[in-house]
Amino acid sequence: MPKLKTHSASKKRFRVTANGKIKFGHAWRSHRLVSKSTKAKKHHRLGAYVSDANLATVKKLIPYK
């Protein structure tokens, strides 16, 4: 079976945990933070896990991680 190419943008955005879950950081935290609510900034500060609906798709994008 041939080697698969890793999706370059995905390898920068996702990390695989020891249990096989895929973790990512939230968007909307880089600029124009004055106009965003404190609650939104606080929630986007934390990491999150890929949902079960998208898990198979993301795993195809990063096959060797």
mmCIF file as Biopython writes it, N, C-alpha, C and O atoms, coordinates in Angstrom:
data_model
#
loop_
_atom_site.group_PDB
_atom_site.id
_atom_site.type_symbol
_atom_site.label_atom_id
_atom_site.label_alt_id
_atom_site.label_comp_id
_atom_site.label_asym_id
_atom_site.label_entity_id
_atom_site.label_seq_id
_atom_site.pdbx_PDB_ins_code
_atom_site.Cartn_x
_atom_site.Cartn_y
_atom_site.Cartn_z
_atom_site.occupancy
_atom_site.B_iso_or_equiv
_atom_site.auth_seq_id
_atom_site.auth_asym_id
_atom_site.pdbx_PDB_model_num
ATOM 1   N N  . MET A ? 1  ? 0.845   -1.189 0.000  1.0 0.0 1  A 1 
ATOM 2   C CA . MET A ? 1  ? 0.000   0.000  0.000  1.0 0.0 1  A 1 
ATOM 3   C C  . MET A ? 1  ? 0.887   1.248  0.000  1.0 0.0 1  A 1 
ATOM 4   O O  . MET A ? 1  ? 1.852   1.314  0.762  1.0 0.0 1  A 1 
ATOM 5   N N  . PRO A ? 2  ? 0.578   2.231  -0.837 1.0 0.0 2  A 1 
ATOM 6   C CA . PRO A ? 2  ? 1.425   3.422  -0.904 1.0 0.0 2  A 1 
ATOM 7   C C  . PRO A ? 2  ? 1.267   4.303  0.336  1.0 0.0 2  A 1 
ATOM 8   O O  . PRO A ? 2  ? 0.287   4.219  1.076  1.0 0.0 2  A 1 
ATOM 9   N N  . LYS A ? 3  ? 2.269   5.142  0.524  1.0 0.0 3  A 1 
ATOM 10  C CA . LYS A ? 3  ? 2.205   6.083  1.631  1.0 0.0 3  A 1 
ATOM 11  C C  . LYS A ? 3  ? 1.146   7.141  1.338  1.0 0.0 3  A 1 
ATOM 12  O O  . LYS A ? 3  ? 0.872   7.457  0.180  1.0 0.0 3  A 1 
ATOM 13  N N  . LEU A ? 4  ? 0.561   7.678  2.392  1.0 0.0 4  A 1 
ATOM 14  C CA . LEU A ? 4  ? -0.456  8.716  2.262  1.0 0.0 4  A 1 
ATOM 15  C C  . LEU A ? 4  ? 0.162   10.070 2.588  1.0 0.0 4  A 1 
ATOM 16  O O  . LEU A ? 4  ? 1.049   10.171 3.436  1.0 0.0 4  A 1 
ATOM 17  N N  . LYS A ? 5  ? -0.307  11.087 1.922  1.0 0.0 5  A 1 
ATOM 18  C CA . LYS A ? 5  ? 0.170   12.431 2.221  1.0 0.0 5  A 1 
ATOM 19  C C  . LYS A ? 5  ? -0.633  13.001 3.383  1.0 0.0 5  A 1 
ATOM 20  O O  . LYS A ? 5  ? -1.850  12.827 3.456  1.0 0.0 5  A 1 
ATOM 21  N N  . THR A ? 6  ? 0.052   13.674 4.279  1.0 0.0 6  A 1 
ATOM 22  C CA . THR A ? 6  ? -0.587  14.361 5.393  1.0 0.0 6  A 1 
ATOM 23  C C  . THR A ? 6  ? -1.022  15.742 4.924  1.0 0.0 6  A 1 
ATOM 24  O O  . THR A ? 6  ? -0.282  16.429 4.218  1.0 0.0 6  A 1 
ATOM 25  N N  . HIS A ? 7  ? -2.216  16.141 5.317  1.0 0.0 7  A 1 
ATOM 26  C CA . HIS A ? 7  ? -2.739  17.460 4.981  1.0 0.0 7  A 1 
ATOM 27  C C  . HIS A ? 7  ? -1.970  18.506 5.788  1.0 0.0 7  A 1 
ATOM 28  O O  . HIS A ? 7  ? -2.012  18.496 7.018  1.0 0.0 7  A 1 
ATOM 29  N N  . SER A ? 8  ? -1.272  19.405 5.103  1.0 0.0 8  A 1 
ATOM 30  C CA . SER A ? 8  ? -0.343  20.329 5.757  1.0 0.0 8  A 1 
ATOM 31  C C  . SER A ? 8  ? -1.013  21.247 6.759  1.0 0.0 8  A 1 
ATOM 32  O O  . SER A ? 8  ? -0.459  21.493 7.831  1.0 0.0 8  A 1 
ATOM 33  N N  . ALA A ? 9  ? -2.194  21.763 6.438  1.0 0.0 9  A 1 
ATOM 34  C CA . ALA A ? 9  ? -2.883  22.660 7.367  1.0 0.0 9  A 1 
ATOM 35  C C  . ALA A ? 9  ? -3.353  21.905 8.604  1.0 0.0 9  A 1 
ATOM 36  O O  . ALA A ? 9  ? -3.357  22.451 9.707  1.0 0.0 9  A 1 
ATOM 37  N N  . SER A ? 10 ? -3.749  20.649 8.418  1.0 0.0 10 A 1 
ATOM 38  C CA . SER A ? 10 ? -4.271  19.869 9.543  1.0 0.0 10 A 1 
ATOM 39  C C  . SER A ? 10 ? -3.180  19.483 10.534 1.0 0.0 10 A 1 
ATOM 40  O O  . SER A ? 10 ? -3.430  19.434 11.739 1.0 0.0 10 A 1 
ATOM 41  N N  . LYS A ? 11 ? -1.991  19.212 10.050 1.0 0.0 11 A 1 
ATOM 42  C CA . LYS A ? 11 ? -0.927  18.815 10.977 1.0 0.0 11 A 1 
ATOM 43  C C  . LYS A ? 11 ? -0.520  19.968 11.879 1.0 0.0 11 A 1 
ATOM 44  O O  . LYS A ? 11 ? 0.046   19.746 12.950 1.0 0.0 11 A 1 
ATOM 45  N N  . LYS A ? 12 ? -0.800  21.199 11.461 1.0 0.0 12 A 1 
ATOM 46  C CA . LYS A ? 12 ? -0.498  22.358 12.289 1.0 0.0 12 A 1 
ATOM 47  C C  . LYS A ? 12 ? -1.600  22.640 13.308 1.0 0.0 12 A 1 
ATOM 48  O O  . LYS A ? 12 ? -1.356  23.314 14.309 1.0 0.0 12 A 1 
ATOM 49  N N  . ARG A ? 13 ? -2.799  22.135 13.068 1.0 0.0 13 A 1 
ATOM 50  C CA . ARG A ? 13 ? -3.954  22.512 13.880 1.0 0.0 13 A 1 
ATOM 51  C C  . ARG A ? 13 ? -4.418  21.446 14.863 1.0 0.0 13 A 1 
ATOM 52  O O  . ARG A ? 13 ? -5.097  21.765 15.839 1.0 0.0 13 A 1 
ATOM 53  N N  . PHE A ? 14 ? -4.065  20.186 14.625 1.0 0.0 14 A 1 
ATOM 54  C CA . PHE A ? 14 ? -4.568  19.092 15.451 1.0 0.0 14 A 1 
ATOM 55  C C  . PHE A ? 14 ? -3.444  18.344 16.129 1.0 0.0 14 A 1 
ATOM 56  O O  . PHE A ? 14 ? -2.350  18.214 15.580 1.0 0.0 14 A 1 
ATOM 57  N N  . ARG A ? 15 ? -3.723  17.841 17.350 1.0 0.0 15 A 1 
ATOM 58  C CA . ARG A ? 15 ? -2.796  16.994 18.090 1.0 0.0 15 A 1 
ATOM 59  C C  . ARG A ? 15 ? -3.564  15.765 18.536 1.0 0.0 15 A 1 
ATOM 60  O O  . ARG A ? 15 ? -4.721  15.862 18.944 1.0 0.0 15 A 1 
ATOM 61  N N  . VAL A ? 16 ? -2.917  14.600 18.458 1.0 0.0 16 A 1 
ATOM 62  C CA . VAL A ? 16 ? -3.550  13.361 18.885 1.0 0.0 16 A 1 
ATOM 63  C C  . VAL A ? 16 ? -3.107  13.063 20.314 1.0 0.0 16 A 1 
ATOM 64  O O  . VAL A ? 16 ? -1.912  13.066 20.610 1.0 0.0 16 A 1 
ATOM 65  N N  . THR A ? 17 ? -4.070  12.805 21.200 1.0 0.0 17 A 1 
ATOM 66  C CA . THR A ? 17 ? -3.757  12.503 22.589 1.0 0.0 17 A 1 
ATOM 67  C C  . THR A ? 17 ? -3.377  11.035 22.731 1.0 0.0 17 A 1 
ATOM 68  O O  . THR A ? 17 ? -3.483  10.269 21.773 1.0 0.0 17 A 1 
ATOM 69  N N  . ALA A ? 18 ? -2.938  10.644 23.911 1.0 0.0 18 A 1 
ATOM 70  C CA . ALA A ? 18 ? -2.531  9.262  24.163 1.0 0.0 18 A 1 
ATOM 71  C C  . ALA A ? 18 ? -3.708  8.294  24.032 1.0 0.0 18 A 1 
ATOM 72  O O  . ALA A ? 18 ? -3.516  7.124  23.700 1.0 0.0 18 A 1 
ATOM 73  N N  . ASN A ? 19 ? -4.917  8.776  24.290 1.0 0.0 19 A 1 
ATOM 74  C CA . ASN A ? 19 ? -6.110  7.923  24.188 1.0 0.0 19 A 1 
ATOM 75  C C  . ASN A ? 19 ? -6.695  7.887  22.783 1.0 0.0 19 A 1 
ATOM 76  O O  . ASN A ? 19 ? -7.697  7.211  22.552 1.0 0.0 19 A 1 
ATOM 77  N N  . GLY A ? 20 ? -6.084  8.605  21.837 1.0 0.0 20 A 1 
ATOM 78  C CA . GLY A ? 20 ? -6.563  8.592  20.464 1.0 0.0 20 A 1 
ATOM 79  C C  . GLY A ? 20 ? -7.541  9.699  20.122 1.0 0.0 20 A 1 
ATOM 80  O O  . GLY A ? 20 ? -8.020  9.776  18.990 1.0 0.0 20 A 1 
ATOM 81  N N  . LYS A ? 21 ? -7.847  10.562 21.093 1.0 0.0 21 A 1 
ATOM 82  C CA . LYS A ? 21 ? -8.708  11.701 20.793 1.0 0.0 21 A 1 
ATOM 83  C C  . LYS A ? 21 ? -7.888  12.740 20.029 1.0 0.0 21 A 1 
ATOM 84  O O  . LYS A ? 21 ? -6.659  12.747 20.091 1.0 0.0 21 A 1 
ATOM 85  N N  . ILE A ? 22 ? -8.578  13.601 19.320 1.0 0.0 22 A 1 
ATOM 86  C CA . ILE A ? 22 ? -7.892  14.648 18.557 1.0 0.0 22 A 1 
ATOM 87  C C  . ILE A ? 22 ? -8.253  16.000 19.156 1.0 0.0 22 A 1 
ATOM 88  O O  . ILE A ? 22 ? -9.427  16.360 19.251 1.0 0.0 22 A 1 
ATOM 89  N N  . LYS A ? 23 ? -7.231  16.738 19.556 1.0 0.0 23 A 1 
ATOM 90  C CA . LYS A ? 23 ? -7.409  18.007 20.243 1.0 0.0 23 A 1 
ATOM 91  C C  . LYS A ? 23 ? -7.067  19.151 19.301 1.0 0.0 23 A 1 
ATOM 92  O O  . LYS A ? 23 ? -6.197  19.020 18.440 1.0 0.0 23 A 1 
ATOM 93  N N  . PHE A ? 24 ? -7.757  20.272 19.468 1.0 0.0 24 A 1 
ATOM 94  C CA . PHE A ? 24 ? -7.467  21.453 18.662 1.0 0.0 24 A 1 
ATOM 95  C C  . PHE A ? 24 ? -7.702  22.701 19.494 1.0 0.0 24 A 1 
ATOM 96  O O  . PHE A ? 24 ? -8.349  22.651 20.541 1.0 0.0 24 A 1 
ATOM 97  N N  . GLY A ? 25 ? -7.176  23.811 19.025 1.0 0.0 25 A 1 
ATOM 98  C CA . GLY A ? 25 ? -7.378  25.091 19.680 1.0 0.0 25 A 1 
ATOM 99  C C  . GLY A ? 25 ? -8.457  25.879 18.957 1.0 0.0 25 A 1 
ATOM 100 O O  . GLY A ? 25 ? -8.627  25.761 17.744 1.0 0.0 25 A 1 
ATOM 101 N N  . HIS A ? 26 ? -9.172  26.673 19.711 1.0 0.0 26 A 1 
ATOM 102 C CA . HIS A ? 26 ? -10.248 27.458 19.120 1.0 0.0 26 A 1 
ATOM 103 C C  . HIS A ? 26 ? -9.712  28.606 18.256 1.0 0.0 26 A 1 
ATOM 104 O O  . HIS A ? 26 ? -8.604  29.100 18.468 1.0 0.0 26 A 1 
ATOM 105 N N  . ALA A ? 27 ? -10.502 29.003 17.308 1.0 0.0 27 A 1 
ATOM 106 C CA . ALA A ? 27 ? -10.190 30.163 16.473 1.0 0.0 27 A 1 
ATOM 107 C C  . ALA A ? 27 ? -10.706 31.438 17.168 1.0 0.0 27 A 1 
ATOM 108 O O  . ALA A ? 27 ? -11.187 31.378 18.299 1.0 0.0 27 A 1 
ATOM 109 N N  . TRP A ? 28 ? -10.607 32.558 16.501 1.0 0.0 28 A 1 
ATOM 110 C CA . TRP A ? 28 ? -11.137 33.857 16.946 1.0 0.0 28 A 1 
ATOM 111 C C  . TRP A ? 28 ? -10.425 34.393 18.178 1.0 0.0 28 A 1 
ATOM 112 O O  . TRP A ? 28 ? -11.052 35.046 19.013 1.0 0.0 28 A 1 
ATOM 113 N N  . ARG A ? 29 ? -9.101  34.126 18.313 1.0 0.0 29 A 1 
ATOM 114 C CA . ARG A ? 29 ? -8.381  34.605 19.479 1.0 0.0 29 A 1 
ATOM 115 C C  . ARG A ? 29 ? -7.164  35.453 19.107 1.0 0.0 29 A 1 
ATOM 116 O O  . ARG A ? 29 ? -6.322  35.716 19.965 1.0 0.0 29 A 1 
ATOM 117 N N  . SER A ? 30 ? -7.051  35.883 17.857 1.0 0.0 30 A 1 
ATOM 118 C CA . SER A ? 30 ? -5.804  36.509 17.443 1.0 0.0 30 A 1 
ATOM 119 C C  . SER A ? 30 ? -5.851  38.038 17.399 1.0 0.0 30 A 1 
ATOM 120 O O  . SER A ? 30 ? -4.859  38.686 17.733 1.0 0.0 30 A 1 
ATOM 121 N N  . HIS A ? 31 ? -6.957  38.619 17.003 1.0 0.0 31 A 1 
ATOM 122 C CA . HIS A ? 31 ? -6.985  40.077 16.860 1.0 0.0 31 A 1 
ATOM 123 C C  . HIS A ? 31 ? -8.412  40.577 17.044 1.0 0.0 31 A 1 
ATOM 124 O O  . HIS A ? 31 ? -9.360  39.793 17.064 1.0 0.0 31 A 1 
ATOM 125 N N  . ARG A ? 32 ? -8.550  41.886 17.178 1.0 0.0 32 A 1 
ATOM 126 C CA . ARG A ? 32 ? -9.840  42.557 17.408 1.0 0.0 32 A 1 
ATOM 127 C C  . ARG A ? 32 ? -10.538 41.990 18.638 1.0 0.0 32 A 1 
ATOM 128 O O  . ARG A ? 32 ? -11.731 41.693 18.600 1.0 0.0 32 A 1 
ATOM 129 N N  . LEU A ? 33 ? -9.805  41.845 19.707 1.0 0.0 33 A 1 
ATOM 130 C CA . LEU A ? 33 ? -10.359 41.253 20.918 1.0 0.0 33 A 1 
ATOM 131 C C  . LEU A ? 33 ? -11.208 42.234 21.720 1.0 0.0 33 A 1 
ATOM 132 O O  . LEU A ? 33 ? -11.957 41.818 22.603 1.0 0.0 33 A 1 
ATOM 133 N N  . VAL A ? 34 ? -11.103 43.523 21.429 1.0 0.0 34 A 1 
ATOM 134 C CA . VAL A ? 34 ? -11.885 44.525 22.157 1.0 0.0 34 A 1 
ATOM 135 C C  . VAL A ? 34 ? -13.371 44.351 21.885 1.0 0.0 34 A 1 
ATOM 136 O O  . VAL A ? 34 ? -14.199 44.551 22.774 1.0 0.0 34 A 1 
ATOM 137 N N  . SER A ? 35 ? -13.706 43.978 20.654 1.0 0.0 35 A 1 
ATOM 138 C CA . SER A ? 35 ? -15.114 43.884 20.276 1.0 0.0 35 A 1 
ATOM 139 C C  . SER A ? 35 ? -15.748 42.550 20.676 1.0 0.0 35 A 1 
ATOM 140 O O  . SER A ? 35 ? -16.950 42.362 20.490 1.0 0.0 35 A 1 
ATOM 141 N N  . LYS A ? 36 ? -14.955 41.622 21.224 1.0 0.0 36 A 1 
ATOM 142 C CA . LYS A ? 36 ? -15.486 40.317 21.610 1.0 0.0 36 A 1 
ATOM 143 C C  . LYS A ? 36 ? -15.760 40.308 23.109 1.0 0.0 36 A 1 
ATOM 144 O O  . LYS A ? 36 ? -15.076 40.978 23.882 1.0 0.0 36 A 1 
ATOM 145 N N  . SER A ? 37 ? -16.763 39.548 23.504 1.0 0.0 37 A 1 
ATOM 146 C CA . SER A ? 37 ? -17.120 39.493 24.918 1.0 0.0 37 A 1 
ATOM 147 C C  . SER A ? 37 ? -16.061 38.733 25.710 1.0 0.0 37 A 1 
ATOM 148 O O  . SER A ? 37 ? -15.329 37.905 25.168 1.0 0.0 37 A 1 
ATOM 149 N N  . THR A ? 38 ? -16.001 39.032 26.990 1.0 0.0 38 A 1 
ATOM 150 C CA . THR A ? 38 ? -15.053 38.351 27.870 1.0 0.0 38 A 1 
ATOM 151 C C  . THR A ? 38 ? -15.341 36.865 27.921 1.0 0.0 38 A 1 
ATOM 152 O O  . THR A ? 38 ? -14.421 36.048 27.964 1.0 0.0 38 A 1 
ATOM 153 N N  . LYS A ? 39 ? -16.615 36.516 27.916 1.0 0.0 39 A 1 
ATOM 154 C CA . LYS A ? 39 ? -17.000 35.099 27.968 1.0 0.0 39 A 1 
ATOM 155 C C  . LYS A ? 39 ? -16.504 34.352 26.735 1.0 0.0 39 A 1 
ATOM 156 O O  . LYS A ? 39 ? -16.000 33.235 26.850 1.0 0.0 39 A 1 
ATOM 157 N N  . ALA A ? 40 ? -16.639 34.950 25.574 1.0 0.0 40 A 1 
ATOM 158 C CA . ALA A ? 40 ? -16.192 34.312 24.339 1.0 0.0 40 A 1 
ATOM 159 C C  . ALA A ? 40 ? -14.679 34.138 24.342 1.0 0.0 40 A 1 
ATOM 160 O O  . ALA A ? 40 ? -14.171 33.088 23.946 1.0 0.0 40 A 1 
ATOM 161 N N  . LYS A ? 41 ? -13.956 35.166 24.788 1.0 0.0 41 A 1 
ATOM 162 C CA . LYS A ? 41 ? -12.493 35.081 24.819 1.0 0.0 41 A 1 
ATOM 163 C C  . LYS A ? 41 ? -12.035 34.014 25.804 1.0 0.0 41 A 1 
ATOM 164 O O  . LYS A ? 41 ? -11.062 33.304 25.551 1.0 0.0 41 A 1 
ATOM 165 N N  . LYS A ? 42 ? -12.730 33.905 26.912 1.0 0.0 42 A 1 
ATOM 166 C CA . LYS A ? 42 ? -12.367 32.919 27.932 1.0 0.0 42 A 1 
ATOM 167 C C  . LYS A ? 42 ? -12.600 31.499 27.432 1.0 0.0 42 A 1 
ATOM 168 O O  . LYS A ? 42 ? -11.769 30.621 27.664 1.0 0.0 42 A 1 
ATOM 169 N N  . HIS A ? 43 ? -13.716 31.259 26.750 1.0 0.0 43 A 1 
ATOM 170 C CA . HIS A ? 43 ? -14.022 29.920 26.247 1.0 0.0 43 A 1 
ATOM 171 C C  . HIS A ? 43 ? -13.094 29.515 25.108 1.0 0.0 43 A 1 
ATOM 172 O O  . HIS A ? 43 ? -12.739 28.342 24.984 1.0 0.0 43 A 1 
ATOM 173 N N  . HIS A ? 44 ? -12.700 30.472 24.280 1.0 0.0 44 A 1 
ATOM 174 C CA . HIS A ? 44 ? -11.823 30.148 23.157 1.0 0.0 44 A 1 
ATOM 175 C C  . HIS A ? 44 ? -10.369 30.002 23.582 1.0 0.0 44 A 1 
ATOM 176 O O  . HIS A ? 44 ? -9.529  29.566 22.794 1.0 0.0 44 A 1 
ATOM 177 N N  . ARG A ? 45 ? -10.071 30.363 24.822 1.0 0.0 45 A 1 
ATOM 178 C CA . ARG A ? 45 ? -8.720  30.184 25.353 1.0 0.0 45 A 1 
ATOM 179 C C  . ARG A ? 45 ? -8.415  28.697 25.570 1.0 0.0 45 A 1 
ATOM 180 O O  . ARG A ? 45 ? -7.260  28.278 25.498 1.0 0.0 45 A 1 
ATOM 181 N N  . LEU A ? 46 ? -9.451  27.913 25.835 1.0 0.0 46 A 1 
ATOM 182 C CA . LEU A ? 46 ? -9.291  26.504 26.138 1.0 0.0 46 A 1 
ATOM 183 C C  . LEU A ? 46 ? -9.217  25.664 24.869 1.0 0.0 46 A 1 
ATOM 184 O O  . LEU A ? 46 ? -9.681  26.080 23.808 1.0 0.0 46 A 1 
ATOM 185 N N  . GLY A ? 47 ? -8.638  24.493 24.989 1.0 0.0 47 A 1 
ATOM 186 C CA . GLY A ? 47 ? -8.639  23.556 23.878 1.0 0.0 47 A 1 
ATOM 187 C C  . GLY A ? 47 ? -9.962  22.815 23.817 1.0 0.0 47 A 1 
ATOM 188 O O  . GLY A ? 47 ? -10.787 22.928 24.724 1.0 0.0 47 A 1 
ATOM 189 N N  . ALA A ? 48 ? -10.162 22.063 22.758 1.0 0.0 48 A 1 
ATOM 190 C CA . ALA A ? 48 ? -11.382 21.278 22.603 1.0 0.0 48 A 1 
ATOM 191 C C  . ALA A ? 48 ? -11.044 20.011 21.833 1.0 0.0 48 A 1 
ATOM 192 O O  . ALA A ? 48 ? -9.953  19.884 21.279 1.0 0.0 48 A 1 
ATOM 193 N N  . TYR A ? 49 ? -11.971 19.089 21.801 1.0 0.0 49 A 1 
ATOM 194 C CA . TYR A ? 49 ? -11.768 17.833 21.099 1.0 0.0 49 A 1 
ATOM 195 C C  . TYR A ? 49 ? -12.679 17.771 19.880 1.0 0.0 49 A 1 
ATOM 196 O O  . TYR A ? 49 ? -13.784 18.312 19.893 1.0 0.0 49 A 1 
ATOM 197 N N  . VAL A ? 50 ? -12.211 17.113 18.836 1.0 0.0 50 A 1 
ATOM 198 C CA . VAL A ? 50 ? -12.997 16.948 17.614 1.0 0.0 50 A 1 
ATOM 199 C C  . VAL A ? 50 ? -14.214 16.088 17.929 1.0 0.0 50 A 1 
ATOM 200 O O  . VAL A ? 50 ? -14.104 15.094 18.646 1.0 0.0 50 A 1 
ATOM 201 N N  . SER A ? 51 ? -15.366 16.463 17.400 1.0 0.0 51 A 1 
ATOM 202 C CA . SER A ? 51 ? -16.595 15.723 17.660 1.0 0.0 51 A 1 
ATOM 203 C C  . SER A ? 51 ? -16.558 14.360 16.966 1.0 0.0 51 A 1 
ATOM 204 O O  . SER A ? 51 ? -15.781 14.144 16.036 1.0 0.0 51 A 1 
ATOM 205 N N  . ASP A ? 52 ? -17.400 13.460 17.427 1.0 0.0 52 A 1 
ATOM 206 C CA . ASP A ? 52 ? -17.460 12.124 16.837 1.0 0.0 52 A 1 
ATOM 207 C C  . ASP A ? 52 ? -17.857 12.167 15.364 1.0 0.0 52 A 1 
ATOM 208 O O  . ASP A ? 52 ? -17.438 11.316 14.579 1.0 0.0 52 A 1 
ATOM 209 N N  . ALA A ? 53 ? -18.665 13.162 14.991 1.0 0.0 53 A 1 
ATOM 210 C CA . ALA A ? 53 ? -19.116 13.282 13.608 1.0 0.0 53 A 1 
ATOM 211 C C  . ALA A ? 53 ? -17.961 13.610 12.662 1.0 0.0 53 A 1 
ATOM 212 O O  . ALA A ? 53 ? -17.987 13.211 11.498 1.0 0.0 53 A 1 
ATOM 213 N N  . ASN A ? 54 ? -16.958 14.326 13.144 1.0 0.0 54 A 1 
ATOM 214 C CA . ASN A ? 54 ? -15.842 14.754 12.302 1.0 0.0 54 A 1 
ATOM 215 C C  . ASN A ? 54 ? -14.565 13.958 12.534 1.0 0.0 54 A 1 
ATOM 216 O O  . ASN A ? 54 ? -13.561 14.195 11.862 1.0 0.0 54 A 1 
ATOM 217 N N  . LEU A ? 55 ? -14.586 13.028 13.466 1.0 0.0 55 A 1 
ATOM 218 C CA . LEU A ? 55 ? -13.367 12.320 13.861 1.0 0.0 55 A 1 
ATOM 219 C C  . LEU A ? 55 ? -12.752 11.535 12.709 1.0 0.0 55 A 1 
ATOM 220 O O  . LEU A ? 55 ? -11.538 11.594 12.510 1.0 0.0 55 A 1 
ATOM 221 N N  . ALA A ? 56 ? -13.550 10.812 11.957 1.0 0.0 56 A 1 
ATOM 222 C CA . ALA A ? 56 ? -13.022 9.999  10.857 1.0 0.0 56 A 1 
ATOM 223 C C  . ALA A ? 56 ? -12.407 10.874 9.772  1.0 0.0 56 A 1 
ATOM 224 O O  . ALA A ? 56 ? -11.383 10.515 9.191  1.0 0.0 56 A 1 
ATOM 225 N N  . THR A ? 57 ? -13.017 12.009 9.498  1.0 0.0 57 A 1 
ATOM 226 C CA . THR A ? 57 ? -12.508 12.916 8.473  1.0 0.0 57 A 1 
ATOM 227 C C  . THR A ? 57 ? -11.137 13.473 8.862  1.0 0.0 57 A 1 
ATOM 228 O O  . THR A ? 57 ? -10.218 13.519 8.044  1.0 0.0 57 A 1 
ATOM 229 N N  . VAL A ? 58 ? -11.017 13.891 10.112 1.0 0.0 58 A 1 
ATOM 230 C CA . VAL A ? 58 ? -9.747  14.462 10.565 1.0 0.0 58 A 1 
ATOM 231 C C  . VAL A ? 58 ? -8.668  13.398 10.621 1.0 0.0 58 A 1 
ATOM 232 O O  . VAL A ? 58 ? -7.513  13.682 10.306 1.0 0.0 58 A 1 
ATOM 233 N N  . LYS A ? 59 ? -9.012  12.188 11.010 1.0 0.0 59 A 1 
ATOM 234 C CA . LYS A ? 59 ? -8.016  11.112 11.054 1.0 0.0 59 A 1 
ATOM 235 C C  . LYS A ? 59 ? -7.473  10.776 9.662  1.0 0.0 59 A 1 
ATOM 236 O O  . LYS A ? 59 ? -6.318  10.371 9.530  1.0 0.0 59 A 1 
ATOM 237 N N  . LYS A ? 60 ? -8.295  10.941 8.631  1.0 0.0 60 A 1 
ATOM 238 C CA . LYS A ? 60 ? -7.816  10.732 7.263  1.0 0.0 60 A 1 
ATOM 239 C C  . LYS A ? 60 ? -6.818  11.815 6.871  1.0 0.0 60 A 1 
ATOM 240 O O  . LYS A ? 60 ? -5.885  11.556 6.111  1.0 0.0 60 A 1 
ATOM 241 N N  . LEU A ? 61 ? -7.012  13.028 7.388  1.0 0.0 61 A 1 
ATOM 242 C CA . LEU A ? 61 ? -6.128  14.133 7.039  1.0 0.0 61 A 1 
ATOM 243 C C  . LEU A ? 61 ? -4.766  14.025 7.700  1.0 0.0 61 A 1 
ATOM 244 O O  . LEU A ? 61 ? -3.770  14.500 7.155  1.0 0.0 61 A 1 
ATOM 245 N N  . ILE A ? 62 ? -4.716  13.391 8.891  1.0 0.0 62 A 1 
ATOM 246 C CA . ILE A ? 62 ? -3.433  13.240 9.600  1.0 0.0 62 A 1 
ATOM 247 C C  . ILE A ? 62 ? -3.203  11.754 9.893  1.0 0.0 62 A 1 
ATOM 248 O O  . ILE A ? 62 ? -3.305  11.330 11.044 1.0 0.0 62 A 1 
ATOM 249 N N  . PRO A ? 63 ? -2.896  10.967 8.872  1.0 0.0 63 A 1 
ATOM 250 C CA . PRO A ? 63 ? -2.836  9.519  9.042  1.0 0.0 63 A 1 
ATOM 251 C C  . PRO A ? 63 ? -1.708  9.020  9.930  1.0 0.0 63 A 1 
ATOM 252 O O  . PRO A ? 63 ? -1.840  7.950  10.524 1.0 0.0 63 A 1 
ATOM 253 N N  . TYR A ? 64 ? -0.607  9.748  10.045 1.0 0.0 64 A 1 
ATOM 254 C CA . TYR A ? 64 ? 0.551   9.227  10.765 1.0 0.0 64 A 1 
ATOM 255 C C  . TYR A ? 64 ? 0.794   9.912  12.089 1.0 0.0 64 A 1 
ATOM 256 O O  . TYR A ? 64 ? 1.865   9.736  12.671 1.0 0.0 64 A 1 
ATOM 257 N N  . LYS A ? 65 ? -0.144  10.678 12.588 1.0 0.0 65 A 1 
ATOM 258 C CA . LYS A ? 65 ? 0.034   11.351 13.880 1.0 0.0 65 A 1 
ATOM 259 C C  . LYS A ? 65 ? -0.506  10.516 14.989 1.0 0.0 65 A 1 
ATOM 260 O O  . LYS A ? 65 ? -0.445  10.919 16.151 1.0 0.0 65 A 1 
#
